């Protein structure tokens, strides 16, 4: 038996665009916890692989690039995490659709996932961690105190994404976005390794009709109840 204190973890999993990142950053700030944006870990790994001319269809080729990868993740309040690759800020670059698709490609590779496991678990530090992704509650932190599975309809997620793009002055076609979201969901949910599925003991929240604040409040209430029950 170890005397080490157990660091509490709150996981938020779900498909892209369901609002996990926004909710995770807000909850982490409220609780004063560390934040793991695991999507950013896969995105930066994919960007590094691309920059090093790896073949994204070839697991060994992607893995070969990892030994030279120097990525850092700094908390950045409600904006989530600031990500640096080899000392240069790539926070914006990793958010493009291209980086997202590349991330989803390398994330389907089992050895890539295994290689990035320890890096993700290292975020688990006192006083606690909020981790968002696809397999936080199922694979990376199966003993999490609270597991949330956050969803929203493809239409709603596409509209949110279109608004984000419009705010940046980019015009987006909703039908195209729905198709892209559907394709990424399909790839994430049907892959063999760590597919996107809710943990058996996850609390499911369907956020289509909820504001970001309402989602955060529901998670904060569930956390409070869970912690009170277990302490
Ligand atoms: O969440 P985000 O859209 O940033 O993630 C980018 C991609 O990384 C996802 O489409 C998914 O394929 C992959 N990912 C994953 N497991 C995680 C987080 C992200 O496979 N825990």
py3Dmol code that shows the C-alpha trace and the ligand (Angstrom):
import py3Dmol

protein = """\
ATOM      1  CA  UNK A   1       0.000   0.000   0.000  1.00  0.00           C
ATOM      2  CA  UNK A   2       1.260   3.431  -0.907  1.00  0.00           C
ATOM      3  CA  UNK A   3       0.967   6.394   1.447  1.00  0.00           C
ATOM      4  CA  UNK A   4       1.020   8.822  -1.438  1.00  0.00           C
ATOM      5  CA  UNK A   5      -2.068  11.049  -1.511  1.00  0.00           C
ATOM      6  CA  UNK A   6      -4.472  10.274  -4.339  1.00  0.00           C
ATOM      7  CA  UNK A   7      -4.672  13.254  -6.658  1.00  0.00           C
ATOM      8  CA  UNK A   8      -8.325  13.858  -7.590  1.00  0.00           C
ATOM      9  CA  UNK A   9      -9.160  13.843 -11.293  1.00  0.00           C
ATOM     10  CA  UNK A  10     -12.225  15.069 -13.157  1.00  0.00           C
ATOM     11  CA  UNK A  11     -12.416  13.789 -16.727  1.00  0.00           C
ATOM     12  CA  UNK A  12     -14.476  15.287 -19.547  1.00  0.00           C
ATOM     13  CA  UNK A  13     -14.689  13.158 -22.687  1.00  0.00           C
ATOM     14  CA  UNK A  14     -16.781  13.546 -25.797  1.00  0.00           C
ATOM     15  CA  UNK A  15     -16.738  14.283 -29.522  1.00  0.00           C
ATOM     16  CA  UNK A  16     -15.072  17.326 -31.032  1.00  0.00           C
ATOM     17  CA  UNK A  17     -16.982  20.556 -30.718  1.00  0.00           C
ATOM     18  CA  UNK A  18     -19.116  19.467 -27.766  1.00  0.00           C
ATOM     19  CA  UNK A  19     -17.606  22.224 -25.636  1.00  0.00           C
ATOM     20  CA  UNK A  20     -15.232  20.067 -23.580  1.00  0.00           C
ATOM     21  CA  UNK A  21     -12.304  22.472 -23.828  1.00  0.00           C
ATOM     22  CA  UNK A  22     -14.308  25.501 -22.704  1.00  0.00           C
ATOM     23  CA  UNK A  23     -15.920  23.573 -19.863  1.00  0.00           C
ATOM     24  CA  UNK A  24     -12.642  21.971 -18.756  1.00  0.00           C
ATOM     25  CA  UNK A  25     -10.778  25.296 -18.624  1.00  0.00           C
ATOM     26  CA  UNK A  26     -13.584  26.943 -16.640  1.00  0.00           C
ATOM     27  CA  UNK A  27     -13.896  24.061 -14.159  1.00  0.00           C
ATOM     28  CA  UNK A  28     -10.121  23.858 -13.701  1.00  0.00           C
ATOM     29  CA  UNK A  29     -10.076  27.551 -12.914  1.00  0.00           C
ATOM     30  CA  UNK A  30     -12.967  27.250 -10.449  1.00  0.00           C
ATOM     31  CA  UNK A  31     -11.394  24.332  -8.604  1.00  0.00           C
ATOM     32  CA  UNK A  32      -7.849  25.681  -8.871  1.00  0.00           C
ATOM     33  CA  UNK A  33      -6.830  22.409 -10.582  1.00  0.00           C
ATOM     34  CA  UNK A  34      -4.286  21.667 -13.301  1.00  0.00           C
ATOM     35  CA  UNK A  35      -5.608  21.246 -16.831  1.00  0.00           C
ATOM     36  CA  UNK A  36      -4.802  18.559 -19.390  1.00  0.00           C
ATOM     37  CA  UNK A  37      -6.031  19.259 -22.921  1.00  0.00           C
ATOM     38  CA  UNK A  38      -5.183  15.843 -24.338  1.00  0.00           C
ATOM     39  CA  UNK A  39      -6.353  16.863 -27.809  1.00  0.00           C
ATOM     40  CA  UNK A  40      -3.546  19.439 -27.785  1.00  0.00           C
ATOM     41  CA  UNK A  41      -1.077  16.645 -26.979  1.00  0.00           C
ATOM     42  CA  UNK A  42      -2.188  14.708 -30.090  1.00  0.00           C
ATOM     43  CA  UNK A  43      -2.362  17.864 -32.189  1.00  0.00           C
ATOM     44  CA  UNK A  44       1.168  18.968 -31.333  1.00  0.00           C
ATOM     45  CA  UNK A  45       2.481  15.425 -31.885  1.00  0.00           C
ATOM     46  CA  UNK A  46       0.845  15.408 -35.331  1.00  0.00           C
ATOM     47  CA  UNK A  47       2.209  18.863 -36.164  1.00  0.00           C
ATOM     48  CA  UNK A  48       5.694  17.778 -35.148  1.00  0.00           C
ATOM     49  CA  UNK A  49       5.376  14.617 -37.264  1.00  0.00           C
ATOM     50  CA  UNK A  50       4.192  16.673 -40.262  1.00  0.00           C
ATOM     51  CA  UNK A  51       7.023  19.151 -39.877  1.00  0.00           C
ATOM     52  CA  UNK A  52       9.467  16.277 -39.890  1.00  0.00           C
ATOM     53  CA  UNK A  53       8.033  14.812 -43.087  1.00  0.00           C
ATOM     54  CA  UNK A  54       6.627  11.736 -41.378  1.00  0.00           C
ATOM     55  CA  UNK A  55       4.184   9.601 -43.328  1.00  0.00           C
ATOM     56  CA  UNK A  56       0.992   9.921 -41.273  1.00  0.00           C
ATOM     57  CA  UNK A  57      -0.198   6.542 -42.549  1.00  0.00           C
ATOM     58  CA  UNK A  58       2.892   4.830 -41.154  1.00  0.00           C
ATOM     59  CA  UNK A  59       3.106   4.318 -37.386  1.00  0.00           C
ATOM     60  CA  UNK A  60       6.894   3.770 -37.316  1.00  0.00           C
ATOM     61  CA  UNK A  61       7.470   6.902 -39.368  1.00  0.00           C
ATOM     62  CA  UNK A  62       5.405   8.989 -36.911  1.00  0.00           C
ATOM     63  CA  UNK A  63       7.044   7.409 -33.867  1.00  0.00           C
ATOM     64  CA  UNK A  64      10.503   8.110 -35.246  1.00  0.00           C
ATOM     65  CA  UNK A  65       9.877  11.834 -34.942  1.00  0.00           C
ATOM     66  CA  UNK A  66       8.957  11.691 -31.239  1.00  0.00           C
ATOM     67  CA  UNK A  67      12.513  11.509 -29.904  1.00  0.00           C
ATOM     68  CA  UNK A  68      13.146  15.062 -31.145  1.00  0.00           C
ATOM     69  CA  UNK A  69       9.807  16.489 -29.955  1.00  0.00           C
ATOM     70  CA  UNK A  70      10.013  19.210 -27.335  1.00  0.00           C
ATOM     71  CA  UNK A  71       6.515  20.335 -26.454  1.00  0.00           C
ATOM     72  CA  UNK A  72       5.363  22.373 -23.460  1.00  0.00           C
ATOM     73  CA  UNK A  73       1.860  23.093 -22.191  1.00  0.00           C
ATOM     74  CA  UNK A  74       1.318  26.174 -20.041  1.00  0.00           C
ATOM     75  CA  UNK A  75      -1.980  27.032 -18.362  1.00  0.00           C
ATOM     76  CA  UNK A  76      -3.610  30.042 -20.008  1.00  0.00           C
ATOM     77  CA  UNK A  77      -6.736  30.707 -17.912  1.00  0.00           C
ATOM     78  CA  UNK A  78     -10.047  30.386 -19.722  1.00  0.00           C
ATOM     79  CA  UNK A  79      -8.207  30.129 -23.037  1.00  0.00           C
ATOM     80  CA  UNK A  80      -7.061  26.650 -22.012  1.00  0.00           C
ATOM     81  CA  UNK A  81      -3.410  25.880 -22.608  1.00  0.00           C
ATOM     82  CA  UNK A  82      -0.641  27.688 -24.456  1.00  0.00           C
ATOM     83  CA  UNK A  83       1.343  25.139 -26.432  1.00  0.00           C
ATOM     84  CA  UNK A  84       4.939  25.512 -27.521  1.00  0.00           C
ATOM     85  CA  UNK A  85       6.833  23.292 -29.897  1.00  0.00           C
ATOM     86  CA  UNK A  86      10.619  23.654 -29.720  1.00  0.00           C
ATOM     87  CA  UNK A  87      10.089  26.885 -27.770  1.00  0.00           C
ATOM     88  CA  UNK A  88       7.784  28.500 -30.368  1.00  0.00           C
ATOM     89  CA  UNK A  89       4.095  29.132 -29.642  1.00  0.00           C
ATOM     90  CA  UNK A  90       1.901  26.921 -31.842  1.00  0.00           C
ATOM     91  CA  UNK A  91      -1.371  27.404 -29.926  1.00  0.00           C
ATOM     92  CA  UNK A  92      -3.150  28.790 -33.007  1.00  0.00           C
ATOM     93  CA  UNK A  93      -1.520  26.520 -35.546  1.00  0.00           C
ATOM     94  CA  UNK A  94      -2.586  23.328 -33.789  1.00  0.00           C
ATOM     95  CA  UNK A  95      -6.251  24.457 -33.859  1.00  0.00           C
ATOM     96  CA  UNK A  96      -6.648  24.336 -37.652  1.00  0.00           C
ATOM     97  CA  UNK A  97      -8.863  21.672 -39.279  1.00  0.00           C
ATOM     98  CA  UNK A  98      -5.738  20.289 -40.931  1.00  0.00           C
ATOM     99  CA  UNK A  99      -3.993  19.792 -37.578  1.00  0.00           C
ATOM    100  CA  UNK A 100      -7.193  18.294 -36.129  1.00  0.00           C
ATOM    101  CA  UNK A 101      -7.444  15.765 -38.925  1.00  0.00           C
ATOM    102  CA  UNK A 102      -3.737  14.934 -38.685  1.00  0.00           C
ATOM    103  CA  UNK A 103      -4.166  14.482 -34.910  1.00  0.00           C
ATOM    104  CA  UNK A 104      -7.076  12.143 -35.463  1.00  0.00           C
ATOM    105  CA  UNK A 105      -4.959  10.112 -37.898  1.00  0.00           C
ATOM    106  CA  UNK A 106      -1.979   9.639 -35.558  1.00  0.00           C
ATOM    107  CA  UNK A 107      -4.317   9.129 -32.586  1.00  0.00           C
ATOM    108  CA  UNK A 108      -5.631   5.961 -34.218  1.00  0.00           C
ATOM    109  CA  UNK A 109      -2.164   4.350 -33.871  1.00  0.00           C
ATOM    110  CA  UNK A 110      -1.766   2.194 -30.790  1.00  0.00           C
ATOM    111  CA  UNK A 111       1.963   2.759 -30.244  1.00  0.00           C
ATOM    112  CA  UNK A 112       1.480   6.508 -30.614  1.00  0.00           C
ATOM    113  CA  UNK A 113      -1.181   6.378 -27.901  1.00  0.00           C
ATOM    114  CA  UNK A 114       1.048   4.248 -25.660  1.00  0.00           C
ATOM    115  CA  UNK A 115       3.956   6.613 -26.190  1.00  0.00           C
ATOM    116  CA  UNK A 116       1.871   9.622 -25.107  1.00  0.00           C
ATOM    117  CA  UNK A 117       0.299   7.947 -22.068  1.00  0.00           C
ATOM    118  CA  UNK A 118       2.939   8.797 -19.464  1.00  0.00           C
ATOM    119  CA  UNK A 119       3.135  12.377 -20.681  1.00  0.00           C
ATOM    120  CA  UNK A 120      -0.600  12.750 -20.074  1.00  0.00           C
ATOM    121  CA  UNK A 121      -0.539  11.027 -16.680  1.00  0.00           C
ATOM    122  CA  UNK A 122       2.261  13.357 -15.555  1.00  0.00           C
ATOM    123  CA  UNK A 123      -0.300  16.188 -15.472  1.00  0.00           C
ATOM    124  CA  UNK A 124      -1.897  14.523 -12.448  1.00  0.00           C
ATOM    125  CA  UNK A 125      -0.570  16.703  -9.677  1.00  0.00           C
ATOM    126  CA  UNK A 126      -1.905  18.207  -6.494  1.00  0.00           C
ATOM    127  CA  UNK A 127      -4.314  19.782  -5.799  1.00  0.00           C
ATOM    128  CA  UNK A 128      -6.084  18.008  -8.696  1.00  0.00           C
ATOM    129  CA  UNK A 129      -6.548  17.689 -12.438  1.00  0.00           C
ATOM    130  CA  UNK A 130      -9.263  18.362 -14.983  1.00  0.00           C
ATOM    131  CA  UNK A 131      -8.551  16.335 -18.134  1.00  0.00           C
ATOM    132  CA  UNK A 132     -10.459  16.569 -21.393  1.00  0.00           C
ATOM    133  CA  UNK A 133     -10.326  14.301 -24.410  1.00  0.00           C
ATOM    134  CA  UNK A 134     -11.728  11.053 -25.783  1.00  0.00           C
ATOM    135  CA  UNK A 135     -10.355   8.378 -23.449  1.00  0.00           C
ATOM    136  CA  UNK A 136      -9.594  10.252 -20.240  1.00  0.00           C
ATOM    137  CA  UNK A 137     -12.146   8.329 -18.174  1.00  0.00           C
ATOM    138  CA  UNK A 138     -11.790   4.995 -19.972  1.00  0.00           C
ATOM    139  CA  UNK A 139      -8.016   4.598 -20.420  1.00  0.00           C
ATOM    140  CA  UNK A 140      -5.818   7.383 -19.059  1.00  0.00           C
ATOM    141  CA  UNK A 141      -7.504   7.988 -15.678  1.00  0.00           C
ATOM    142  CA  UNK A 142      -9.867   5.054 -15.112  1.00  0.00           C
ATOM    143  CA  UNK A 143      -9.885   5.807 -11.365  1.00  0.00           C
ATOM    144  CA  UNK A 144     -11.053   9.421 -11.829  1.00  0.00           C
ATOM    145  CA  UNK A 145     -13.283  10.823  -9.097  1.00  0.00           C
ATOM    146  CA  UNK A 146     -15.840  12.072 -11.628  1.00  0.00           C
ATOM    147  CA  UNK A 147     -16.176  11.217 -15.314  1.00  0.00           C
ATOM    148  CA  UNK A 148     -18.292  13.366 -17.588  1.00  0.00           C
ATOM    149  CA  UNK A 149     -19.285  12.482 -21.157  1.00  0.00           C
ATOM    150  CA  UNK A 150     -20.259  15.664 -22.945  1.00  0.00           C
ATOM    151  CA  UNK A 151     -22.142  15.548 -26.232  1.00  0.00           C
ATOM    152  CA  UNK A 152     -24.067  17.869 -28.546  1.00  0.00           C
ATOM    153  CA  UNK A 153     -25.800  17.259 -31.865  1.00  0.00           C
ATOM    154  CA  UNK A 154     -23.683  17.469 -35.034  1.00  0.00           C
ATOM    155  CA  UNK A 155     -25.822  20.429 -36.177  1.00  0.00           C
ATOM    156  CA  UNK A 156     -25.182  22.312 -32.924  1.00  0.00           C
ATOM    157  CA  UNK A 157     -21.453  21.564 -32.992  1.00  0.00           C
ATOM    158  CA  UNK A 158     -21.214  22.705 -36.605  1.00  0.00           C
ATOM    159  CA  UNK A 159     -23.021  25.948 -35.750  1.00  0.00           C
ATOM    160  CA  UNK A 160     -20.681  26.609 -32.817  1.00  0.00           C
ATOM    161  CA  UNK A 161     -17.671  25.934 -35.030  1.00  0.00           C
ATOM    162  CA  UNK A 162     -19.058  28.232 -37.767  1.00  0.00           C
ATOM    163  CA  UNK A 163     -19.481  30.992 -35.199  1.00  0.00           C
ATOM    164  CA  UNK A 164     -15.884  30.558 -33.984  1.00  0.00           C
ATOM    165  CA  UNK A 165     -14.669  30.764 -37.584  1.00  0.00           C
ATOM    166  CA  UNK A 166     -16.894  33.767 -38.356  1.00  0.00           C
ATOM    167  CA  UNK A 167     -15.467  35.551 -35.325  1.00  0.00           C
ATOM    168  CA  UNK A 168     -12.066  35.102 -36.961  1.00  0.00           C
ATOM    169  CA  UNK A 169     -13.408  36.508 -40.240  1.00  0.00           C
ATOM    170  CA  UNK A 170     -13.595  33.081 -41.914  1.00  0.00           C
ATOM    171  CA  UNK A 171     -16.837  32.152 -43.691  1.00  0.00           C
ATOM    172  CA  UNK A 172     -17.865  28.559 -43.134  1.00  0.00           C
ATOM    173  CA  UNK A 173     -20.411  26.329 -44.810  1.00  0.00           C
ATOM    174  CA  UNK A 174     -22.564  24.533 -42.224  1.00  0.00           C
ATOM    175  CA  UNK A 175     -23.195  21.516 -44.461  1.00  0.00           C
ATOM    176  CA  UNK A 176     -19.441  21.060 -45.007  1.00  0.00           C
ATOM    177  CA  UNK A 177     -18.795  21.394 -41.285  1.00  0.00           C
ATOM    178  CA  UNK A 178     -21.464  18.811 -40.422  1.00  0.00           C
ATOM    179  CA  UNK A 179     -19.888  16.399 -42.906  1.00  0.00           C
ATOM    180  CA  UNK A 180     -16.371  16.964 -41.519  1.00  0.00           C
ATOM    181  CA  UNK A 181     -17.582  16.580 -37.931  1.00  0.00           C
ATOM    182  CA  UNK A 182     -19.392  13.364 -38.886  1.00  0.00           C
ATOM    183  CA  UNK A 183     -16.266  11.958 -40.521  1.00  0.00           C
ATOM    184  CA  UNK A 184     -14.064  12.765 -37.507  1.00  0.00           C
ATOM    185  CA  UNK A 185     -16.668  11.319 -35.088  1.00  0.00           C
ATOM    186  CA  UNK A 186     -16.829   8.169 -37.150  1.00  0.00           C
ATOM    187  CA  UNK A 187     -13.033   7.799 -37.185  1.00  0.00           C
ATOM    188  CA  UNK A 188     -12.716   8.469 -33.430  1.00  0.00           C
ATOM    189  CA  UNK A 189     -15.597   6.178 -32.454  1.00  0.00           C
ATOM    190  CA  UNK A 190     -14.808   3.257 -34.757  1.00  0.00           C
ATOM    191  CA  UNK A 191     -11.042   2.999 -34.248  1.00  0.00           C
ATOM    192  CA  UNK A 192      -9.702  -0.150 -32.634  1.00  0.00           C
ATOM    193  CA  UNK A 193      -7.559   1.537 -29.969  1.00  0.00           C
ATOM    194  CA  UNK A 194      -9.204   3.712 -27.307  1.00  0.00           C
ATOM    195  CA  UNK A 195     -12.328   4.491 -29.333  1.00  0.00           C
ATOM    196  CA  UNK A 196     -14.533   7.348 -28.240  1.00  0.00           C
ATOM    197  CA  UNK A 197     -17.025   5.671 -25.901  1.00  0.00           C
ATOM    198  CA  UNK A 198     -18.452   6.850 -22.590  1.00  0.00           C
ATOM    199  CA  UNK A 199     -16.971   5.210 -19.506  1.00  0.00           C
ATOM    200  CA  UNK A 200     -19.542   2.917 -17.873  1.00  0.00           C
ATOM    201  CA  UNK A 201     -19.638   5.150 -14.817  1.00  0.00           C
ATOM    202  CA  UNK A 202     -19.690   8.455 -16.721  1.00  0.00           C
ATOM    203  CA  UNK A 203     -22.255  11.175 -16.184  1.00  0.00           C
ATOM    204  CA  UNK A 204     -23.650  12.054 -19.635  1.00  0.00           C
ATOM    205  CA  UNK A 205     -24.497  15.663 -20.380  1.00  0.00           C
ATOM    206  CA  UNK A 206     -26.174  16.579 -23.682  1.00  0.00           C
ATOM    207  CA  UNK A 207     -25.251  20.218 -24.177  1.00  0.00           C
ATOM    208  CA  UNK A 208     -27.138  21.160 -27.370  1.00  0.00           C
ATOM    209  CA  UNK A 209     -29.695  23.251 -25.483  1.00  0.00           C
ATOM    210  CA  UNK A 210     -27.347  24.435 -22.714  1.00  0.00           C
ATOM    211  CA  UNK A 211     -25.172  27.523 -22.486  1.00  0.00           C
ATOM    212  CA  UNK A 212     -21.483  27.105 -21.653  1.00  0.00           C
ATOM    213  CA  UNK A 213     -22.187  28.452 -18.150  1.00  0.00           C
ATOM    214  CA  UNK A 214     -24.970  25.936 -17.622  1.00  0.00           C
ATOM    215  CA  UNK A 215     -22.669  23.079 -18.612  1.00  0.00           C
ATOM    216  CA  UNK A 216     -19.992  24.295 -16.194  1.00  0.00           C
ATOM    217  CA  UNK A 217     -22.571  24.608 -13.420  1.00  0.00           C
ATOM    218  CA  UNK A 218     -23.869  21.069 -13.963  1.00  0.00           C
ATOM    219  CA  UNK A 219     -20.336  19.666 -13.825  1.00  0.00           C
ATOM    220  CA  UNK A 220     -19.432  21.756 -10.769  1.00  0.00           C
ATOM    221  CA  UNK A 221     -22.592  20.536  -8.973  1.00  0.00           C
ATOM    222  CA  UNK A 222     -21.814  16.912  -9.856  1.00  0.00           C
ATOM    223  CA  UNK A 223     -18.242  17.346  -8.613  1.00  0.00           C
ATOM    224  CA  UNK A 224     -19.412  18.805  -5.318  1.00  0.00           C
ATOM    225  CA  UNK A 225     -21.875  15.958  -4.779  1.00  0.00           C
ATOM    226  CA  UNK A 226     -19.271  13.338  -5.682  1.00  0.00           C
ATOM    227  CA  UNK A 227     -16.573  14.800  -3.422  1.00  0.00           C
ATOM    228  CA  UNK A 228     -18.996  15.155  -0.511  1.00  0.00           C
ATOM    229  CA  UNK A 229     -20.087  11.563  -0.957  1.00  0.00           C
ATOM    230  CA  UNK A 230     -16.551  10.188  -1.065  1.00  0.00           C
ATOM    231  CA  UNK A 231     -15.037  12.259   1.755  1.00  0.00           C
TER     232      UNK A 231
END
"""
ligand_1 = """\
21
LIG
O -10.103 17.336 -28.858
P -9.401 17.707 -30.121
O -10.322 18.016 -31.271
O -8.372 18.772 -29.928
O -8.587 16.394 -30.536
C -7.987 16.240 -31.786
C -7.980 14.764 -32.154
O -7.090 14.072 -31.266
C -9.328 14.062 -32.014
O -10.091 14.079 -33.206
C -8.951 12.648 -31.652
O -8.757 11.872 -32.803
C -7.609 12.782 -30.971
N -7.708 12.608 -29.520
C -7.701 11.322 -29.033
N -7.725 11.109 -27.699
C -7.782 12.116 -26.847
C -7.819 13.457 -27.321
C -7.792 13.673 -28.674
O -7.671 10.367 -29.797
N -7.776 11.871 -25.540
"""
view = py3Dmol.view(width=600, height=400)
view.addModel(protein, "pdb")
view.setStyle({"model": 0}, {"cartoon": {"style": "trace"}})
view.addModel(ligand_1, "xyz")
view.setStyle({"model": 1}, {"stick": {}})
view.zoomTo()
view.show()
